[in-house]
Amino acid sequence: MATAARAPLNLSGILVVVPPERIQECAADLSTLPGVEVHHTDPATGRLIVVQEADDVAAEMAGLTAIKARPHVRMAEMVYHYFATEGEEP
């Protein structure tokens, strides 16, 4: 049985730093961005771990730029990148 080809996949792990008192508000805001999922928050330090899924590198970088532009974001940096081509398992 043939399996359907899967489009290339770009996954990014992004560390985001916000004011600790705004962490829940910022987590909710980041979750509204396409392809973005907040996986961990640390209210004591204002750090969030975000995973972003994008179709290609250009979309991945556009997503990171969008995260950096969100209100109250002090810093956002890609700390992990994974790329899978068609047929590869993540």
C-alpha distance (Angstrom), angle and dihedral (degrees) to the residues before:
residue distance angle dihedral
M1 . . .
A2 3.80 . .
T3 3.78 119.8 .
A4 3.78 122.6 -139.3
A5 3.78 115.4 -104.1
R6 3.76 114.1 -107.6
A7 3.78 122.6 -139.3
P8 3.81 118.5 -116.1
L9 3.78 113.2 -78.4
N10 3.81 128.6 -146.5
L11 3.80 117.7 -168.6
S12 3.80 121.8 -174.7
G13 3.78 129.9 -168.5
I14 3.79 107.4 -151.2
L15 3.81 128.6 -170.8
V16 3.80 111.1 -148.5
V17 3.81 124.5 -171.0
V18 3.81 121.1 -160.7
P19 3.82 134.2 161.0
P20 3.83 105.7 -71.5
E21 3.80 91.9 -126.6
R22 3.83 89.8 58.2
I23 3.80 99.4 45.4
Q24 3.82 97.5 109.7
E25 3.81 92.4 45.5
C26 3.81 91.3 48.7
A27 3.82 93.3 45.5
A28 3.80 89.9 53.9
D29 3.81 91.0 47.2
L30 3.81 94.2 48.7
S31 3.81 90.3 49.5
T32 3.80 89.4 63.4
L33 3.82 92.3 63.4
P34 3.82 115.5 99.8
G35 3.80 113.3 -97.7
V36 3.82 93.6 4.6
E37 3.80 124.5 124.3
V38 3.80 125.1 177.5
H39 3.81 107.2 -137.6
H40 3.80 102.3 175.4
T41 3.79 139.6 11.1
D42 3.81 128.6 -166.6
P43 3.81 106.9 -162.3
A44 3.81 92.7 -172.1
T45 3.81 93.5 61.4
G46 3.82 102.4 23.0
R47 3.80 91.7 -120.4
L48 3.78 124.7 144.5
I49 3.79 130.0 -173.5
V50 3.78 110.5 -144.3
V51 3.80 129.1 -174.2
Q52 3.77 117.5 -154.9
E53 3.81 125.4 -167.1
A54 3.81 117.4 -159.1
D55 3.80 137.2 171.3
D56 3.80 95.5 -128.5
V57 3.79 143.0 -2.9
A58 3.81 93.2 -91.6
A59 3.81 90.9 55.5
E60 3.80 89.8 44.6
M61 3.81 91.9 54.7
A62 3.81 91.7 43.7
G63 3.80 88.5 53.8
L64 3.81 91.9 50.9
T65 3.80 89.8 49.3
A66 3.82 89.7 50.5
I67 3.81 90.8 51.4
K68 3.82 91.1 50.3
A69 3.82 89.5 51.9
R70 3.82 95.6 53.4
P71 3.81 117.7 112.5
H72 3.82 115.3 -87.2
V73 3.83 95.0 9.3
R74 3.80 106.0 139.8
M75 3.80 95.7 178.6
A76 3.79 138.5 -2.0
E77 3.79 122.7 179.6
M78 3.77 133.0 170.7
V79 3.80 106.8 -119.5
Y80 3.81 98.4 171.0
H81 3.79 135.9 28.7
Y82 3.80 129.3 -174.1
F83 3.79 125.8 -176.6
A84 3.80 126.4 -171.9
T85 3.78 124.6 -176.5
E86 3.79 125.9 -148.6
G87 3.76 112.2 -56.0
E88 3.82 96.2 14.0
E89 3.77 119.4 118.6
P90 3.83 117.0 -128.9
